[in-house]
Each structure stands twice: as structure tokens, then as C-alpha cells.
């Protein structure tokens, strides 16, 4: 596992845990940052903070401090979430990454 803030632009992972105060955790969970959610790093500000992430079809910017409290696990065929259609992972995410460049 690694922190969301450690992923590079274009990388994706599965959200494992949120290590934040309950109020912040609840706010992020309402925006789609829930365990087993697919999160993709879309782009980073020129100074490196904040970073824009794609989760549940939304683009959300988080500061490095917040993203470092989100624990991620890598995506592979065995851990790919069943609720995310394979066509999205294989087709739409690369297009989003290319558009972000």
C-alpha cells in the first residue's frame, strides 16, 4: 500500500483506507472516496499542489496533506473492482490521461 499523494500523474489505484478526522473523512466519502473506489491521478498543479483526481466519474482536487492520508493499493486483474466496467478502465482512463497532458 502507498499514499495517494505518492502516485504519479496517470497512475490509478484502489482506495483502501482513509486516515483522516471523521468530519473530513465523511466529506470525502460523500464525494466518492470510499473503500474499493478506483482513483486516477489526472493532473498536478505546476507547483505540485493541489492534484486533481478522478473518482466515481468526478474530478476532485486535493491538497498533498489530505491525499497523503488516503491509503491505496495497486490495480491488477484480481483486485479490479467489479462495479467499474472493464471498458472504463481500459478505454476511458487512458483518454482522460491523454487529455490531461
C-alpha positions, -999 to +999 in steps of 0.1 A: +000+000+000+010+036-005-004+070+000-025+086-028-001+115-028+028+092-039+010+082-072+022+098-104+000+115-130-017+088-150-015+062-122-046+045-108-052+026-076-079+012-054-087+032-022-080+010+008-085+033+038-089+070+049-068+080+079-085+114+085-107+131+111-142+118+109-157+151+095-131+152+067-135+115+060-172+118+058-169+148+034-146+129+011-167+097+012-197+117+001-177+128-030-168+091-038-136+084-019-149+052-004-130+020+002-125-001-030-131+030-052-109+034-083-089+066-081-068+080-110-043+109-108-053+133-136-031+163-133-010+182-108-006+220-103+027+234-116+039+239-080+029+203-073-001+210-050-031+205-053-036+174-075-067+166-095-080+130-091-108+112-109-131+092-086-166+079-094-168+100-126-159+133-108-127+153-108-117+164-074-086+184-063-070+175-031-040+190-013-010+168-007-016+168+030-051+153+025-040+129-002-012+115+019-038+103+044-055+081+018-041+046+015-041+030-019-034-005-032-023-012-068-048-023-095-044-058-110-068-083-125-075-098-091-083-065-074-101-046-101-134-035-086-164-053-101-185-022-102-161-005-126-167-017-161-136-030-178-142-007-207-138+023-185-105+011-171-092+001-204-106+028-227-118+060-209-090+064-183-062+065-209-082+091-229-086+112-197-049+109-190-040+120-225-064+149-223-048+160-190-014+162-207 
